[in-house]
Amino acid sequence: MKKTIVVLLLILIVNLGFKSTVLASTDMETPKPANIKVLLDGKIISFDQEPVILKDRVLVPIRKVAELMGANVLWTGESEKVVLKKDNTEIIITIGEPSVLVNRQIFFMDQPPVVVNDRTLMPLRFVSPALAQEWIGMIKTKQY
């Protein structure tokens, strides 16, 4: 009985040490403030979660941008999917997945969508073409 307890404790200690080593070596980058203003048809968009930069990509809150472009937005929390619908276009986005379905065709983003402060953020460069918007842009700002 004592041998079994000692063996189990050793296995537990080894596993805990292994997990912390793996977690410590994981390349998790923290989003940084983008310090930009996003323009849609020449007007600045204000967000409750500011755009961020992650792995050299500007990510914006998708709900706000999509709704301003005239799309309906549906969040399904249990599957972590966002569905955007505008006219005859349906876009299905999954948090953490680089693949996106646009009218049942698969497209790939180089930076998957993430959740920051309960907001889904995705690359700005993907949003506009996917919803067939004529122009969306950004202005870099300085932080004082």
C-alpha positions as CSV (number, residue, x, y, z in Angstrom):
1,M,0.0,0.0,0.0
2,K,2.8,2.4,0.9
3,K,4.6,1.5,-2.3
4,T,1.5,2.3,-4.3
5,I,1.1,5.7,-2.7
6,V,4.8,6.6,-3.2
7,V,4.6,5.5,-6.9
8,L,1.4,7.6,-7.4
9,L,3.0,10.6,-5.7
10,L,6.1,10.3,-7.9
11,I,4.0,10.0,-11.1
12,L,2.1,13.1,-10.0
13,I,5.2,15.1,-9.3
14,V,6.8,14.1,-12.6
15,N,3.6,15.0,-14.5
16,L,3.3,18.4,-12.8
17,G,6.9,19.2,-13.6
18,F,6.4,18.1,-17.2
19,K,3.2,20.2,-17.7
20,S,4.8,23.4,-16.3
21,T,7.8,22.9,-18.6
22,V,5.5,22.5,-21.6
23,L,3.3,25.5,-20.6
24,A,6.4,27.7,-20.0
25,S,7.8,26.9,-23.5
26,T,4.5,27.6,-25.3
27,D,4.8,30.6,-27.7
28,M,1.8,32.6,-26.5
29,E,1.9,36.2,-27.5
30,T,-0.1,38.8,-25.7
31,P,-2.1,41.2,-27.8
32,K,-0.8,44.8,-27.7
33,P,-2.7,48.0,-28.3
34,A,-2.7,48.9,-32.0
35,N,-2.9,52.7,-31.5
36,I,-4.9,53.1,-34.6
37,K,-8.2,54.6,-35.7
38,V,-10.3,52.5,-38.0
39,L,-12.2,54.3,-40.8
40,L,-15.3,53.0,-42.6
41,D,-16.4,55.1,-45.5
42,G,-14.3,58.0,-44.1
43,K,-15.8,57.9,-40.6
44,I,-13.9,56.8,-37.5
45,I,-15.3,53.8,-35.7
46,S,-15.3,53.9,-31.9
47,F,-15.0,50.5,-30.2
48,D,-15.6,49.4,-26.6
49,Q,-12.6,47.1,-27.1
50,E,-9.8,48.9,-29.0
51,P,-8.1,47.1,-31.9
52,V,-4.9,45.2,-31.0
53,I,-1.8,43.9,-32.7
54,L,-1.1,40.2,-32.5
55,K,1.7,38.5,-34.5
56,D,2.1,41.7,-36.6
57,R,-1.6,41.7,-37.6
58,V,-4.2,44.4,-36.6
59,L,-7.3,42.7,-35.1
60,V,-10.6,44.5,-34.7
61,P,-13.8,43.7,-32.9
62,I,-15.8,41.9,-35.6
63,R,-19.3,42.6,-34.3
64,K,-19.0,46.4,-34.4
65,V,-17.4,46.4,-37.9
66,A,-19.8,43.8,-39.4
67,E,-22.9,45.6,-38.0
68,L,-21.7,48.9,-39.4
69,M,-21.2,47.2,-42.8
70,G,-24.9,46.1,-42.6
71,A,-24.3,42.4,-41.6
72,N,-26.2,40.5,-38.9
73,V,-24.0,38.9,-36.3
74,L,-24.8,35.7,-34.3
75,W,-22.5,34.3,-31.6
76,T,-22.8,30.7,-30.6
77,G,-20.9,30.4,-27.3
78,E,-20.9,26.7,-26.9
79,S,-19.2,26.1,-30.3
80,E,-17.3,29.5,-30.2
81,K,-18.5,30.4,-33.6
82,V,-19.5,33.8,-35.1
83,V,-21.9,33.8,-38.0
84,L,-22.1,36.9,-40.2
85,K,-24.9,37.4,-42.8
86,K,-25.2,40.1,-45.3
87,D,-27.3,39.9,-48.4
88,N,-26.4,36.5,-50.0
89,T,-23.1,36.2,-48.0
90,E,-22.7,34.0,-45.0
91,I,-19.4,33.9,-43.1
92,I,-18.7,31.4,-40.3
93,I,-15.7,32.1,-38.1
94,T,-14.5,29.8,-35.3
95,I,-12.4,31.2,-32.5
96,G,-8.8,30.1,-32.7
97,E,-9.2,28.5,-36.2
98,P,-7.5,30.1,-39.2
99,S,-10.1,28.6,-41.6
100,V,-13.2,30.6,-42.4
101,L,-16.2,29.5,-44.4
102,V,-17.5,32.1,-46.8
103,N,-20.6,30.8,-48.6
104,R,-19.4,27.3,-47.9
105,Q,-16.0,27.9,-49.4
106,I,-12.9,27.6,-47.1
107,F,-10.5,30.6,-46.8
108,F,-7.6,30.9,-44.5
109,M,-6.3,33.8,-42.4
110,D,-2.7,34.0,-41.3
111,Q,-4.0,35.0,-37.8
112,P,-7.0,33.2,-36.3
113,P,-9.7,35.1,-34.5
114,V,-9.2,35.6,-30.7
115,V,-11.3,36.7,-27.8
116,V,-10.1,39.8,-25.9
117,N,-12.3,41.2,-23.0
118,D,-15.3,39.1,-24.2
119,R,-15.0,40.5,-27.8
120,T,-14.1,38.5,-30.9
121,L,-11.3,40.1,-32.8
122,M,-10.1,39.2,-36.2
123,P,-7.7,40.6,-38.8
124,L,-8.9,43.9,-40.3
125,R,-7.7,42.9,-43.8
126,F,-10.1,39.9,-43.9
127,V,-13.2,41.8,-42.7
128,S,-13.8,44.2,-45.6
129,P,-13.3,41.9,-48.6
130,A,-15.3,39.2,-47.0
131,L,-18.3,41.5,-46.6
132,A,-17.7,43.1,-50.0
133,Q,-17.3,46.5,-48.5
134,E,-15.8,49.1,-50.8
135,W,-13.2,50.5,-48.4
136,I,-12.1,50.2,-44.8
137,G,-8.9,51.6,-43.6
138,M,-6.9,52.7,-40.6
139,I,-4.9,55.7,-39.3
140,K,-2.0,55.1,-37.0
141,T,-2.1,57.3,-33.9
142,K,0.6,58.2,-31.4
143,Q,0.1,57.6,-27.7
144,Y,1.0,60.5,-25.5
